């Protein structure tokens, strides 16, 4: 007996594509929802009826803090003790460094590097400290180093406690994740204001602002290390009758050693990146020299103060990275050698004190400010305007503003507010899931609710233009570095300098060459974000499976075909990560660009800090957090989507 088979319905070919199906579903939802929304709230900028005015409650909070800062027990017996402890700690470290003298500090730094990584890094550490003195920046370097020692220790302590809590408890891990996200994304200028309100201008506010910025990497990596501990080792320790505390101290923490040291490394880097920003609220040291040079467009002084920050960052990065590797160098000193070196350090410090040579000798300094400023003046005179055929840098900035920045800003502000939300939803859903799309849309909608829709779109236009330039240059340079070992070796020190140089240092020569406006803010953000994009792109291309490349070569593929048809598709995750990091780094510097004419949210944050206007500064800072969250969701795929595309 024949059986009757019912044919199964077949989907249209266009619906087999998951991205197209998502877009069609979103278009259907928009066709239903947009007409009533447009009829009720209009189709222009964000409707005023959907905004919330936070100026009065924030102003009331600011006034309460100012009125009670000198009398309320909370300030007298809690914040006051914290402030005094920070001041005493920084002063103690600073006086210790001065008492050791330049010889003692240099030898001790070299000793630590020798113990951790061997003779080569020890020589580099000694050369770095000597260079700080030779540039005439010994005392500011010691001020910055004292501030950073206290800030890093506090950041590590706070981060380790939060990381332990998140690593041992799933509930706390879920609760802390958005807090850590906010701490990292919120621009430093935004939380400088509440810190200054509570602690006033000075070292305590600078240290605590640095802790807020630098503690999250330690917390995240501590939690990651504890959660990633080998289950078999933990089970073996538990079978021996170890208590929870014993398992933590004897198994979990030792197994997480690499993550903990990597967290220390990242905390140090982020703390040093705050050195200049913290100078705005009285941190002093090298950051203050850079910040003062920005006000007078003094490139030479800024570079002389920026180089020691770079040297400190590079030395501390190499030392902590070597400690994290855990490699045993054959040239590390034995116990007797370490004691001998320590004795030499103490002897040199005492000898320098007896001879009155604790400070760096005034005759051993090298003035680079004059020659650098002369070179800057020559570049401005010959490149700023009047260059035949190509025009000057001022013309380039004007053309970039007229042809790129203005059209992008006008286009974004011309779009109806609901159209912007639809575009964000489409991008986030195509690259991720409906949850990431919902998060991105809610973040963008929160910007409108805060009442800063137009300046946020202005900032977004600058970010998009800067990211486009960064990705074009970064992908091209990263591809070249991945295909040539010689080019990568030559490029590495350049990227190190660009990545560790304080953000303010970029603004000074850029302002001198391009003038004041949005274009220099974009140019500085491109320079700052470029190294990360280049590194991630080159690493992703180099990690492509060699068997796939060998197979392509055996089929007669040319080098260009191997790149476009094998390497780039297989490195898709790395390229998306490079784009994501480019967006985050560009956003950080575009905000600082508000100080040099970038306007928009960056200007609002700086204005709020300068005028003590908590409402303006914090609302703009919250909008930047929402903007960063939205951009993160539309540029970084979820793990499932990444696996599907791989």
N, C-alpha and C positions, 0 to 999 in steps of 0.2 A: 504494500500500500504506500503510495507516494505521500510524502509529508510536504505540507505547505510551509514554505519559508517566507518570513516577512523581512523585506530588506530593511536594514538599519539606516536611519537617516544619516546622511553625510553632511558634515559642516562645509560651508563655503570655504574655498581655499584661503580667502583673505582672513577668515576668522581663525585659521590654524596658527597664525602668528599671534603670540600672546600679547605683544605690545600693541598691535593694531586692535585686538579685541578690547583691551583696556581703554584705548582712546575712544573707540566707538561707544563703549558703555558710559564713559565720562561725557561724551557729546550728547548722548541721550538724556543723562541726568541734567546737563546744562540746559537743554532745550525745554525741560519741564520747570526748572527752578529759576532760571534767569529772568523770564518775563515778569513774574510777580515781584521779584527782588528789584528789578529795574524800575518798575512802576511805583514801588513804595519808597525806595531810597535814592533813585536816580542813578545815572551811569557815569558820573564824573569822578572827582576825587572822593576819598572816604567820607561818608556822610557824618555830619557833626552829631546827629542824634545817636550814633553808635560809639561815641567817644566818652571817656571817663576822665574828668579833671582831677589830677592828683596833686596839683600845686598847693592847695590849702592844707591837706593833712601833712604833706612833706614839709611845708613851711612851718607848721605848728610843731612838728617833731624837731626841726632844726632849732627853733626858738627855745624849746624846752631844754635841749641839750646845752645851748649857750647860757641860759639862765641858771641851770643847776650844776654846771661843770665844776664849780668851785665850792659847792656846799652839800650836794647830795651824797649820801653814804656810798652809793654805787660807784661814784667817781672817786671819792676820797679813799675808800678801803678796798676797792677791787682794781679799777682801771689805774688808779694812782700807784698802787703797788707794782702793777705790771710795767707802767712807765718807768718807775724808779729802777726796777730790775733790769730793764733793757738798757737804760742809760749807764748804770754801773757796769754791766757786762761789756758793752762796747768800749767804755773808757778803760776797763781793765785790759782788754785785748790790745787796744791801741797803745797804752802805756807800755805793755810788755813788748810790743813790736819796736817801739822807739827805744826802749832800754836795750834790746838786743842789737840795735844798730843795723846798718845796711849789711855789714859783714856777717853778723849772726843770722839775720833773716835769710840771706842768700845761701849760706852754708846749710842751714837747717832745711830750707826748701829742697836743696839738692840732695840732702841726706834722705829725706822722705821719698823723693823720686827714685833714688838709688835703691832703697829698700824694696820699693814696689815693683820697679820696672827695669832697673839696671843702669849702667853707666851712661848710655846715650841720652836717655831722658833726664838723668841728673845733670848732664852738661847743658841740655836745652833749658832746664829749669833755672840753672844759675845764670845762663845768658839772658833769659827773660827778665829776671829781677835786675840784673845789671843794666839792661836796656831801659827799664823804667826809671832808674836813677839817671842814666845818661841823658834822657829826654827832659830832665828837670822836674820829674813828677814823683819823686820818692815819697814825700810827705802825703800828697793826695792819694797815692797808691796805698800807703799804709792805712789811711782813713777809710778808703773803700774796702780794703782787705779786712779791717776790724769789723766794719759793718756787715760784710758778707759772711764772716765766720759766725757771728751771732745769729744772723738771719738764717743761714743754712742749718745751723744746729737746731734752731727753733722749728724750721720747716721740716727737717727730718723727724724731729720728735712728734710734731703734730701729724705729719703724713704717716709715720709708722703706726701711731695709735689708731688713726682712721683706717689704715690698711689692714691692721690686725682685726679690727671689728668687722670690716667688709669681707676679709678672707675666711673668717670663722663663722659667719652668720649670713645665710642667704637673704634674710629679711633686711638686715642692715646694709647689705650690698646693694639691694634694689633701692633702698631709701637714700643711700649716699651718692648713687650715680648721678642723679640730676643736680645735686649740690656741687659735686666736683666739676660737672660740665659747666655750671654757671660760673664757678670760680675761675675756670680756665678761659672761658669765652668773654666774660665781662672785661672790657678794656680797663687798664690800670688807672687811667684818669678818672673813671667813674667811681671807683671805690677809694680813691685818694681823698675825696671830699668828706665822706662820713668818718674816715679814720682821722682826718685833721680836725673835724668837729669834736671828736671825743678826746684826742690826745694833744691837739694843737700842732703848730709847726715845729718840727725838730726830728731828732733821731728816733724816738719811739714810734712816731707815725710812719717814718720811712721803713723801719724794720718790720712793723706789723703789716704794712701794705705788701712788702716783699714776701712775707710768710703766706699771705692769702694767695699770692700769685704762684709761689714756688712749691707749696705743699702738695697740690694735687698729683703731680707725677709720682712722688714718693708713695702716696696713698694707693694709687692705681697699681703700680708695679709691685708693691708689697702684697696687696690682695691677689694679684695675678700669680705671684710666686707661691703664696700659701695654698691657693686653690689648685695650682698645677703640680703639687708635690706627688711623687710616685705613690700610688695607692698600695702597691705591694710592700714598700718600705714601711709605710704607716701601719699596715696590717701586721707586719712582723714585729714592730715596736709594741703595738697594742697587745699582741699575743704574749709578750714578755711581762705583761702586767703593769705597763707604764700608765701613769695617770694622764689626764688631759694636759696638764701643765708640763709634764715631762715630755709628752709627745711633741708639744709645741717647741720646747727649748732644745730637744735633742734630735728631732727629725724635721719638722716643718721648716723652722727658720734656717738650719744648715742647708736643707735642700733648696731653699729659695735664695741662696747667697748671691747668685748672679743677678737675679731680678732686683734684690735689695741694693746692690752696688750700682746697677743701672739706674735705679731710682735716685740714688745719691748723685750720680753723674748728671741726670736731667735736672734735678733740683738746683745744683750749682750753676748750670747753664742759664736756667730761668732766673735765678737770683741775680746773676751778673747782668742779664739783659734788663733788669729793673734798676740798675745803678744810676742811669741817667734820669729815668722817669722819677725815681725817688728823690733826686736832687731838687725837684720842683717844690718839695715840701720840707726842705732843710736837711737832706742827707749829707751834703758836702762831698768832699773827695773828688774823684775823677769826674763823676757825673756832673757835679756843679761846674767844673771847668768847661765841659762840653756844652752844657745848657747856656752858660754865659756867652760862649763863642757863637751859639746860634743867634742870640739877640743882636750881635754885632757882625754877623756873617764873616767870622774870623776862621777861615778854613784851617790855617796853620795851627792855631791853638787847639781847635777841635781835634785835629789829627794827632797832635802830640799827646792829648789826653785820651783819645780813643785807642791808640796803639797799646798802651798798658792794659786797658780793659781786654783787648783782644788777646794779648800775651797771657794774662791771668786766665782767661777762658780756655785757651789752647792748652796751657800747662795743666790746669785742673782737670780738663777733659781727658787728656792723655793719662794722667796719673790714676784717676778713678776708673777709666776704661781698662787699664792694665791690671788694676786690682780686681776688677770684675772677671777678667780672663782667667785669673788664677794660674798663669803660667809661671814656671820656675825658671828664672834666668840664671845661667851659670855664673854670671859676674855679680850677683847680689852679694852684699857683705855678710860675713858670718857674725855671730854675736860679738866676738871680740872687736871686729872691725866696726860694728855699729856703736859700741861703747867708745871706741877710739874717736870716731867721727863726732859723737855727741860731746866728748871732752874737748875736741877741737873747736866745736861751735861755742861752747861756754867760754873757752879760753880767748877766742877771738872777740867775743862780746865784751869780756872784761878788759881786754887790752884796748879795744876801741873806746871804752868808757874812760879808762885811765888817761888815754891820749887825747880825749875830747873830740874824737872823730866818729861819734855815733851817727850824725847826719851825713848825707851824701856830700862829698867835697864839691864846693861851688865851681872850682876850676875844671871839673870833669863832666860838664854838661854840654850837650850838643843842641844848638838852637835850630830846629827845623821849621819853626813857625814862619820866620822871615822868607826863606827860599820857597816854601809851599805857597805862601800868600803871593809871592812874586810870580810863581808859575800860574796860580789861579788868576791873577790880574792879567797876565798875558793871554790866557785862554779866554777870559771874558772879553778882552779888547779885540781879539782876533776871531772868536767864534760866536759871540753873542749876537752880532748882527753884521751885515755887509759881506758875508762870504759869497764869492762869485758862484753862480749856477745853483748851488744847493741851498743857499740862504743860511742864516745863522740859527743858533739854538732858540732864540726868542721867536723867530718865525716858525720854527718847528713846533714850539709849544702852542703858538697861536693857531696854527693849522690843525694840530691835534685836538685842541679845544673846539674849534669851529666845525671840523669835519667828523669828529668821533664823539667827544664828550657831550657836546650840545645836542646832536641828533639822538643819541641814546637816552639822555635825560628827558628830552622833549617827548620821545616816543613812549617811555615808561609813564610819564606823567599824563600823557594824552589818553592812555588806555583807561577804560573804566575800572574801578577798583575790583569788581567781580571778575573782570577778564584777567587781571593780574593773579588773582587767587586760582583761577582755572588753569593758567599756564603753569603756576607752581605745582598744582595738583597733578597735572599731566606729566611734568618732568619727573617729579618724585615717584609717581606710581609706575612709570615706565622703567625706571632704573631700580626701584625697590618693591615694596609691598604697599597695600592700602594703609597699613599703620604708619609707614614713613611718610606717605602722602598726606595723611591726616595731621601728623605732627608738623609737617612743613606748612600746611595751610593754616593751622591754628597759630603757629609762630608768626606768619605774615599778617594774619588778622589781628593779633595782639598789638602789632605796630600801629595799625589804624585805631584800635581802641585807646592806645596811649596818646593819640592826637598828634603824631609826628609822621604822618603818611608821606607828605611831600619831601621833607628833608631825607627821609629814609630811601625814597626812590632816587634822590640825588646821589646819596652815598652808594646805592646799588649800581647806578650807572658808572661811577668811578671804579667800583670793584670789577664789574664786567669788562670794562675797557682794559684795566690793568691785567686781569686774568688772561684775556685774549692775547695780549702782548707777551705775558710771561710764559704761557703755554707754547706759543710759536717758537720763541727763543729757547725755552727750556727743553722742549722735545728735540729740536734740531741739535742743540749742544749735547744733550744726553745721548742721542743716537751716534754722534761723532765720537763721544767718549767711550761708548760701548764697543765701537768698531776699531778703536785705536788705543792700545795700551800707552803709547808714548804721549798722546794727547791727553789721556786721563791723568797721567802722572804730572804733566805740566799744569793741568787745570786744578788739581787737588788743593794746592796751597792758596790759590785764588779763591776757591769756594770756601775754604776755611776762614779766610779773612772776611769775606762778604757775609758769612753766616754768623760770625761772632762779633762783628762790628756793631756798636750800639745803633739803634734805629735813628736817633737824632743826628748822628754823624752823616748819614746819607742826605739828610735834608739840606745841610749847609752848602756843599758844592752844587747840588741840584738847584737850589734857590739862586745861587750866584749865576748859574748858566741859563736857567729857564725863567727866572723872575718869580713873582708871587702869583699863585693861582692854583687851579686844580691839576694842571699838567705836571708841575713839580711833585705834587703829592703822589700822582700815578707813577712817575718815573722812579721816585724813591721806593715805592712799594714793589715795583718790578725788580729792582736791584736786590731788595731784601728777600723776596720770595723765590728768585731764580735758582739759588744753590740747591734748595730742597727739591725742586722739580727736576733739576739736572741729575742729582744723585739718585733719586728714586727711579727715574727713567733708565739711566745707565745700568743700575743694579737689576732692574726687571728684565732688560734685554739680555744681560749677561747670564741670567739664571734660566733662560730658555733651554729646554731639554736638548743636549747636543745630538741625540739620536735623530730628532726631528730635522735639525739642520743638515746632518749628514745624509739623511734620506732625500732632502731637497736638492743637495749638491749632486747626489747620484743620478737624479732625474734631469740634470743639466740646468738647474735654476741659476740664474745670475745672482750677483750680490744684491742687486736692487729687488729682484723677485723674492729672495730669501727674507729680506727685510719686511716687505709689504705683505707677503703671503704666509710667512711663518712666524718671524720674531714678533712683529707688532700684534697679531691676533693672540699669540700665546702669552704675551706680556700685558694683556688687557687689564688685569687686576692692578698691576703696578702703575699703569698709565692712569687709571681712574684714581688711584691713591695719590699720584703726583698732582692731578688736577684738584683733588680735595685739599691737599696741603697747600697748594698754591692759593686757593681761595681763602683759607684761614689766615695765612701769612699776609696776603695782600690786604685783607680787611684790617689786620692789626696796624699796618703802617698808614693806610688811607685815613684812619681815624686820627693818627698823630699829624697827618698832613693838614688837619684843620687848623693847626697853628701857623701854617704858611699859605693860607688862602684857599684850602680845600673846601671850607665851608661845611654845610650840611650837619650831620650828627657829630662829626669830630669837633666842629666849632662849638656846638652846644655843650659838649662835655667839657671842653677847655674853658668856655665862658662860665659854666656853672662852678668849676673849680676856682677860677680867678675871682669871681664875685661872691663866692660862698652861697650860691643859689642851689640848694639841694634838689629842688624840684626839677630844674632844667637839666642839671648834670645827671641825676639818677634816671630820669625818664629817657634821656638820650642813651644812657648806658644800657638800660633795659631793652631799648629798641635795637641796639647793636647786638645784644645777646640773641634776640629773636631773629635778627637778620643772619647772624652767624649760624644759628641752628637751622634755619631754612636752607641756606646755601650748603650746609653739611649734608642735609638729607637729599638734596637734588644732585649731589656730586659723588656720593659714596654709596655703592650698592650694598644690600644686605648679603649675608653669607650665602643664602640660598640662590639669590640672583647671580652672585659672582660665580657660583659653581655651574649654574646653567649656561653662563656665557663663556666659561673656560673650555 
